[in-house]
Amino acid sequence: MNTIKDQVMPKNKLLVKNIVEHAVEQANFTIKNLGKRSTVAMLMECENCLTDFMPVVKLIADDYIEYAPIYDQMCAAIDAVQVGKDLVEIEFA
């Protein structure tokens, strides 16, 4: 019996890893920019980036528990953005 292309696990895991990596890179990019230039526009951009990627990372973390800490870091980052605390870059382990 032939396997279905979409069900090849190593390829799917690599795709999931790449999606999470991209989300972390984009979030860290906006966090760095906010640190360099702390304006209302940059604050809004950082918040928008995090709120765009958080649901995607949450869906992945529900199925791949190893990405749950990344989702938790994103939650902490969005909280920091919204209340004006210092931001820390998200670590991709």
N, CA, C and O atoms as a GROMACS GRO file, in nm:
protein
  372
    1MET      N    1   0.083  -0.118   0.000
    1MET     CA    2   0.000   0.000   0.000
    1MET      C    3   0.088   0.125   0.000
    1MET      O    4   0.186   0.133   0.075
    2ASN      N    5   0.054   0.220  -0.082
    2ASN     CA    6   0.131   0.345  -0.092
    2ASN      C    7   0.087   0.442   0.017
    2ASN      O    8  -0.031   0.449   0.052
    3THR      N    9   0.184   0.516   0.071
    3THR     CA   10   0.150   0.615   0.172
    3THR      C   11   0.101   0.742   0.103
    3THR      O   12   0.141   0.772  -0.010
    4ILE      N   13   0.018   0.814   0.170
    4ILE     CA   14  -0.032   0.941   0.119
    4ILE      C   15   0.076   1.046   0.145
    4ILE      O   16   0.133   1.053   0.254
    5LYS      N   17   0.103   1.127   0.044
    5LYS     CA   18   0.212   1.226   0.054
    5LYS      C   19   0.201   1.314   0.177
    5LYS      O   20   0.302   1.340   0.242
    6ASP      N   21   0.081   1.361   0.211
    6ASP     CA   22   0.063   1.451   0.325
    6ASP      C   23   0.088   1.383   0.458
    6ASP      O   24   0.100   1.451   0.560
    7GLN      N   25   0.096   1.252   0.460
    7GLN     CA   26   0.112   1.180   0.586
    7GLN      C   27   0.255   1.133   0.610
    7GLN      O   28   0.278   1.051   0.700
    8VAL      N   29   0.348   1.182   0.534
    8VAL     CA   30   0.488   1.149   0.556
    8VAL      C   31   0.534   1.229   0.677
    8VAL      O   32   0.551   1.351   0.669
    9MET      N   33   0.553   1.162   0.788
    9MET     CA   34   0.578   1.230   0.915
    9MET      C   35   0.705   1.315   0.920
    9MET      O   36   0.699   1.429   0.966
   10PRO      N   37   0.820   1.265   0.876
   10PRO     CA   38   0.939   1.352   0.886
   10PRO      C   39   0.922   1.483   0.810
   10PRO      O   40   0.967   1.588   0.855
   11LYS      N   41   0.857   1.478   0.696
   11LYS     CA   42   0.837   1.599   0.616
   11LYS      C   43   0.740   1.693   0.688
   11LYS      O   44   0.760   1.815   0.689
   12ASN      N   45   0.634   1.637   0.747
   12ASN     CA   46   0.539   1.720   0.820
   12ASN      C   47   0.603   1.784   0.944
   12ASN      O   48   0.578   1.901   0.972
   13LYS      N   49   0.685   1.709   1.015
   13LYS     CA   50   0.753   1.764   1.133
   13LYS      C   51   0.846   1.877   1.094
   13LYS      O   52   0.857   1.977   1.166
   14LEU      N   53   0.914   1.862   0.982
   14LEU     CA   54   1.004   1.966   0.934
   14LEU      C   55   0.924   2.092   0.897
   14LEU      O   56   0.966   2.203   0.926
   15LEU      N   57   0.810   2.073   0.835
   15LEU     CA   58   0.724   2.186   0.799
   15LEU      C   59   0.676   2.258   0.924
   15LEU      O   60   0.677   2.382   0.930
   16VAL      N   61   0.632   2.184   1.024
   16VAL     CA   62   0.586   2.243   1.150
   16VAL      C   63   0.700   2.320   1.216
   16VAL      O   64   0.680   2.432   1.263
   17LYS      N   65   0.819   2.261   1.220
   17LYS     CA   66   0.936   2.327   1.279
   17LYS      C   67   0.966   2.457   1.205
   17LYS      O   68   0.995   2.559   1.268
   18ASN      N   69   0.959   2.454   1.073
   18ASN     CA   70   0.986   2.575   0.993
   18ASN      C   71   0.882   2.683   1.018
   18ASN      O   72   0.916   2.802   1.020
   19ILE      N   73   0.758   2.645   1.036
   19ILE     CA   74   0.652   2.743   1.063
   19ILE      C   75   0.677   2.810   1.198
   19ILE      O   76   0.669   2.933   1.209
   20VAL      N   77   0.708   2.731   1.299
   20VAL     CA   78   0.733   2.787   1.432
   20VAL      C   79   0.859   2.874   1.431
   20VAL      O   80   0.862   2.981   1.492
   21GLU      N   81   0.962   2.827   1.363
   21GLU     CA   82   1.086   2.906   1.351
   21GLU      C   83   1.057   3.042   1.287
   21GLU      O   84   1.107   3.144   1.333
   22HIS      N   85   0.978   3.042   1.182
   22HIS     CA   86   0.945   3.167   1.114
   22HIS      C   87   0.867   3.260   1.208
   22HIS      O   88   0.894   3.380   1.213
   23ALA      N   89   0.772   3.205   1.281
   23ALA     CA   90   0.694   3.286   1.375
   23ALA      C   91   0.785   3.348   1.481
   23ALA      O   92   0.769   3.465   1.515
   24VAL      N   93   0.879   3.271   1.532
   24VAL     CA   94   0.972   3.321   1.634
   24VAL      C   95   1.064   3.428   1.575
   24VAL      O   96   1.088   3.531   1.638
   25GLU      N   97   1.114   3.404   1.455
   25GLU     CA   98   1.201   3.503   1.390
   25GLU      C   99   1.128   3.635   1.369
   25GLU      O  100   1.184   3.742   1.395
   26GLN      N  101   1.005   3.630   1.323
   26GLN     CA  102   0.928   3.752   1.299
   26GLN      C  103   0.897   3.824   1.430
   26GLN      O  104   0.907   3.946   1.438
   27ALA      N  105   0.859   3.747   1.531
   27ALA     CA  106   0.830   3.808   1.662
   27ALA      C  107   0.955   3.874   1.719
   27ALA      O  108   0.948   3.987   1.769
   28ASN      N  109   1.068   3.806   1.712
   28ASN     CA  110   1.192   3.863   1.763
   28ASN      C  111   1.236   3.985   1.682
   28ASN      O  112   1.293   4.079   1.738
   29PHE      N  113   1.209   3.985   1.554
   29PHE     CA  114   1.241   4.101   1.470
   29PHE      C  115   1.165   4.224   1.519
   29PHE      O  116   1.223   4.333   1.532
   30THR      N  117   1.036   4.208   1.546
   30THR     CA  118   0.958   4.323   1.592
   30THR      C  119   0.995   4.362   1.735
   30THR      O  120   0.992   4.480   1.770
   31ILE      N  121   1.030   4.263   1.818
   31ILE     CA  122   1.074   4.294   1.955
   31ILE      C  123   1.204   4.374   1.952
   31ILE      O  124   1.219   4.471   2.027
   32LYS      N  125   1.298   4.335   1.865
   32LYS     CA  126   1.424   4.410   1.851
   32LYS      C  127   1.398   4.552   1.802
   32LYS      O  128   1.456   4.648   1.853
   33ASN      N  129   1.310   4.564   1.702
   33ASN     CA  130   1.279   4.697   1.649
   33ASN      C  131   1.215   4.785   1.753
   33ASN      O  132   1.243   4.905   1.760
   34LEU      N  133   1.128   4.728   1.835
   34LEU     CA  134   1.065   4.804   1.942
   34LEU      C  135   1.170   4.849   2.043
   34LEU      O  136   1.161   4.959   2.097
   35GLY      N  137   1.268   4.764   2.069
   35GLY     CA  138   1.376   4.801   2.161
   35GLY      C  139   1.462   4.915   2.107
   35GLY      O  140   1.509   4.999   2.183
   36LYS      N  141   1.482   4.916   1.974
   36LYS     CA  142   1.564   5.021   1.911
   36LYS      C  143   1.488   5.153   1.900
   36LYS      O  144   1.545   5.261   1.918
   37ARG      N  145   1.360   5.143   1.870
   37ARG     CA  146   1.280   5.262   1.842
   37ARG      C  147   1.145   5.244   1.910
   37ARG      O  148   1.050   5.193   1.850
   38SER      N  149   1.137   5.286   2.033
   38SER     CA  150   1.016   5.265   2.112
   38SER      C  151   0.913   5.373   2.083
   38SER      O  152   0.901   5.472   2.156
   39THR      N  153   0.839   5.352   1.977
   39THR     CA  154   0.732   5.445   1.939
   39THR      C  155   0.598   5.372   1.948
   39THR      O  156   0.594   5.250   1.958
   40VAL      N  157   0.492   5.447   1.943
   40VAL     CA  158   0.358   5.386   1.946
   40VAL      C  159   0.338   5.298   1.823
   40VAL      O  160   0.278   5.191   1.833
   41ALA      N  161   0.388   5.342   1.709
   41ALA     CA  162   0.374   5.263   1.586
   41ALA      C  163   0.448   5.129   1.598
   41ALA      O  164   0.396   5.026   1.556
   42MET      N  165   0.568   5.131   1.655
   42MET     CA  166   0.644   5.007   1.671
   42MET      C  167   0.578   4.916   1.776
   42MET      O  168   0.580   4.794   1.763
   43LEU      N  169   0.522   4.977   1.879
   43LEU     CA  170   0.450   4.901   1.980
   43LEU      C  171   0.331   4.829   1.918
   43LEU      O  172   0.306   4.712   1.946
   44MET      N  173   0.258   4.900   1.833
   44MET     CA  174   0.144   4.841   1.765
   44MET      C  175   0.187   4.732   1.667
   44MET      O  176   0.120   4.629   1.655
   45GLU      N  177   0.298   4.753   1.599
   45GLU     CA  178   0.350   4.653   1.505
   45GLU      C  179   0.390   4.526   1.578
   45GLU      O  180   0.363   4.415   1.531
   46CYS      N  181   0.455   4.541   1.692
   46CYS     CA  182   0.496   4.426   1.772
   46CYS      C  183   0.373   4.350   1.821
   46CYS      O  184   0.368   4.227   1.814
   47GLU      N  185   0.275   4.421   1.870
   47GLU     CA  186   0.152   4.358   1.918
   47GLU      C  187   0.079   4.286   1.803
   47GLU      O  188   0.029   4.175   1.821
   48ASN      N  189   0.074   4.350   1.688
   48ASN     CA  190   0.009   4.289   1.572
   48ASN      C  191   0.080   4.161   1.529
   48ASN      O  192   0.016   4.061   1.498
   49CYS      N  193   0.211   4.164   1.527
   49CYS     CA  194   0.289   4.047   1.489
   49CYS      C  195   0.262   3.931   1.584
   49CYS      O  196   0.236   3.819   1.541
   50LEU      N  197   0.267   3.959   1.712
   50LEU     CA  198   0.244   3.854   1.812
   50LEU      C  199   0.102   3.799   1.803
   50LEU      O  200   0.082   3.678   1.811
   51THR      N  201   0.004   3.887   1.788
   51THR     CA  202  -0.135   3.839   1.782
   51THR      C  203  -0.162   3.765   1.652
   51THR      O  204  -0.252   3.680   1.647
   52ASP      N  205  -0.086   3.794   1.547
   52ASP     CA  206  -0.102   3.719   1.421
   52ASP      C  207  -0.046   3.578   1.432
   52ASP      O  208  -0.107   3.482   1.384
   53PHE      N  209   0.070   3.564   1.495
   53PHE     CA  210   0.137   3.435   1.499
   53PHE      C  211   0.097   3.346   1.617
   53PHE      O  212   0.112   3.224   1.610
   54MET      N  213   0.047   3.405   1.724
   54MET     CA  214   0.013   3.326   1.842
   54MET      C  215  -0.090   3.216   1.815
   54MET      O  216  -0.071   3.104   1.863
   55PRO      N  217  -0.197   3.241   1.742
   55PRO     CA  218  -0.293   3.133   1.716
   55PRO      C  219  -0.232   3.016   1.638
   55PRO      O  220  -0.267   2.901   1.660
   56VAL      N  221  -0.142   3.047   1.546
   56VAL     CA  222  -0.077   2.943   1.468
   56VAL      C  223   0.012   2.857   1.558
   56VAL      O  224   0.007   2.734   1.552
   57VAL      N  225   0.091   2.923   1.641
   57VAL     CA  226   0.179   2.851   1.732
   57VAL      C  227   0.097   2.771   1.834
   57VAL      O  228   0.136   2.661   1.873
   58LYS      N  229  -0.016   2.827   1.877
   58LYS     CA  230  -0.105   2.756   1.971
   58LYS      C  231  -0.158   2.628   1.908
   58LYS      O  232  -0.158   2.522   1.972
   59LEU      N  233  -0.203   2.635   1.784
   59LEU     CA  234  -0.253   2.515   1.714
   59LEU      C  235  -0.144   2.408   1.704
   59LEU      O  236  -0.170   2.289   1.722
   60ILE      N  237  -0.023   2.452   1.674
   60ILE     CA  238   0.089   2.358   1.664
   60ILE      C  239   0.123   2.302   1.801
   60ILE      O  240   0.147   2.182   1.814
   61ALA      N  241   0.126   2.387   1.903
   61ALA     CA  242   0.162   2.342   2.038
   61ALA      C  243   0.060   2.242   2.093
   61ALA      O  244   0.095   2.158   2.176
   62ASP      N  245  -0.065   2.251   2.048
   62ASP     CA  246  -0.166   2.155   2.092
   62ASP      C  247  -0.133   2.013   2.045
   62ASP      O  248  -0.162   1.916   2.115
   63ASP      N  249  -0.073   2.001   1.928
   63ASP     CA  250  -0.038   1.869   1.874
   63ASP      C  251   0.107   1.830   1.898
   63ASP      O  252   0.139   1.712   1.907
   64TYR      N  253   0.195   1.929   1.909
   64TYR     CA  254   0.338   1.904   1.931
   64TYR      C  255   0.378   1.975   2.059
   64TYR      O  256   0.411   2.094   2.058
   65ILE      N  257   0.375   1.904   2.168
   65ILE     CA  258   0.396   1.961   2.301
   65ILE      C  259   0.532   2.030   2.317
   65ILE      O  260   0.549   2.117   2.402
   66GLU      N  261   0.628   1.991   2.234
   66GLU     CA  262   0.761   2.052   2.246
   66GLU      C  263   0.760   2.201   2.209
   66GLU      O  264   0.855   2.273   2.241
   67TYR      N  265   0.654   2.247   2.143
   67TYR     CA  266   0.645   2.389   2.107
   67TYR      C  267   0.562   2.470   2.207
   67TYR      O  268   0.544   2.591   2.190
   68ALA      N  269   0.511   2.405   2.311
   68ALA     CA  270   0.432   2.475   2.413
   68ALA      C  271   0.512   2.586   2.484
   68ALA      O  272   0.456   2.692   2.510
   69PRO      N  273   0.640   2.564   2.516
   69PRO     CA  274   0.716   2.673   2.580
   69PRO      C  275   0.728   2.797   2.491
   69PRO      O  276   0.734   2.909   2.542
   70ILE      N  277   0.732   2.778   2.362
   70ILE     CA  278   0.739   2.893   2.271
   70ILE      C  279   0.609   2.971   2.276
   70ILE      O  280   0.609   3.094   2.278
   71TYR      N  281   0.497   2.899   2.280
   71TYR     CA  282   0.368   2.966   2.292
   71TYR      C  283   0.361   3.043   2.425
   71TYR      O  284   0.313   3.157   2.429
   72ASP      N  285   0.410   2.982   2.532
   72ASP     CA  286   0.410   3.049   2.663
   72ASP      C  287   0.495   3.177   2.659
   72ASP      O  288   0.458   3.278   2.717
   73GLN      N  289   0.610   3.171   2.590
   73GLN     CA  290   0.694   3.290   2.577
   73GLN      C  291   0.624   3.399   2.497
   73GLN      O  292   0.637   3.518   2.528
   74MET      N  293   0.549   3.359   2.395
   74MET     CA  294   0.475   3.457   2.315
   74MET      C  295   0.365   3.521   2.400
   74MET      O  296   0.340   3.641   2.388
   75CYS      N  297   0.300   3.442   2.484
   75CYS     CA  298   0.199   3.497   2.574
   75CYS      C  299   0.261   3.599   2.670
   75CYS      O  300   0.204   3.705   2.694
   76ALA      N  301   0.378   3.566   2.723
   76ALA     CA  302   0.447   3.658   2.812
   76ALA      C  303   0.487   3.786   2.738
   76ALA      O  304   0.480   3.896   2.794
   77ALA      N  305   0.530   3.772   2.613
   77ALA     CA  306   0.571   3.888   2.534
   77ALA      C  307   0.452   3.979   2.505
   77ALA      O  308   0.463   4.101   2.515
   78ILE      N  309   0.338   3.921   2.469
   78ILE     CA  310   0.221   4.005   2.440
   78ILE      C  311   0.173   4.076   2.567
   78ILE      O  312   0.130   4.191   2.562
   79ASP      N  313   0.181   4.007   2.680
   79ASP     CA  314   0.146   4.071   2.806
   79ASP      C  315   0.239   4.188   2.835
   79ASP      O  316   0.194   4.295   2.878
   80ALA      N  317   0.368   4.168   2.812
   80ALA     CA  318   0.466   4.274   2.836
   80ALA      C  319   0.441   4.394   2.744
   80ALA      O  320   0.452   4.509   2.786
   81VAL      N  321   0.407   4.366   2.619
   81VAL     CA  322   0.378   4.474   2.524
   81VAL      C  323   0.257   4.554   2.570
   81VAL      O  324   0.257   4.677   2.564
   82GLN      N  325   0.155   4.484   2.614
   82GLN     CA  326   0.029   4.550   2.648
   82GLN      C  327   0.034   4.630   2.777
   82GLN      O  328  -0.044   4.724   2.794
   83VAL      N  329   0.124   4.594   2.868
   83VAL     CA  330   0.132   4.670   2.994
   83VAL      C  331   0.258   4.753   3.004
   83VAL      O  332   0.280   4.819   3.106
   84GLY      N  333   0.343   4.752   2.901
   84GLY     CA  334   0.460   4.838   2.898
   84GLY      C  335   0.580   4.786   2.974
   84GLY      O  336   0.665   4.864   3.016
   85LYS      N  337   0.588   4.655   2.995
   85LYS     CA  338   0.705   4.598   3.062
   85LYS      C  339   0.818   4.577   2.962
   85LYS      O  340   0.798   4.590   2.841
   86ASP      N  341   0.936   4.544   3.013
   86ASP     CA  342   1.050   4.514   2.926
   86ASP      C  343   1.025   4.384   2.852
   86ASP      O  344   0.975   4.287   2.909
   87LEU      N  345   1.061   4.382   2.725
   87LEU     CA  346   1.044   4.264   2.642
   87LEU      C  347   1.172   4.182   2.635
   87LEU      O  348   1.282   4.236   2.636
   88VAL      N  349   1.156   4.054   2.628
   88VAL     CA  350   1.266   3.962   2.612
   88VAL      C  351   1.241   3.883   2.484
   88VAL      O  352   1.128   3.844   2.456
   89GLU      N  353   1.346   3.862   2.406
   89GLU     CA  354   1.330   3.785   2.283
   89GLU      C  355   1.286   3.643   2.314
   89GLU      O  356   1.317   3.588   2.420
   90ILE      N  357   1.214   3.585   2.220
   90ILE     CA  358   1.164   3.449   2.234
   90ILE      C  359   1.275   3.352   2.195
   90ILE      O  360   1.338   3.367   2.090
   91GLU      N  361   1.297   3.253   2.279
   91GLU     CA  362   1.402   3.155   2.254
   91GLU      C  363   1.343   3.034   2.184
   91GLU      O  364   1.243   2.977   2.227
   92PHE      N  365   1.406   2.996   2.075
   92PHE     CA  366   1.367   2.875   2.002
   92PHE      C  367   1.465   2.765   2.040
   92PHE      O  368   1.579   2.764   1.994
   93ALA      N  369   1.418   2.674   2.123
   93ALA     CA  370   1.509   2.567   2.171
   93ALA      C  371   1.502   2.444   2.084
   93ALA      O  372   1.571   2.346   2.111
   0.00000   0.00000   0.00000
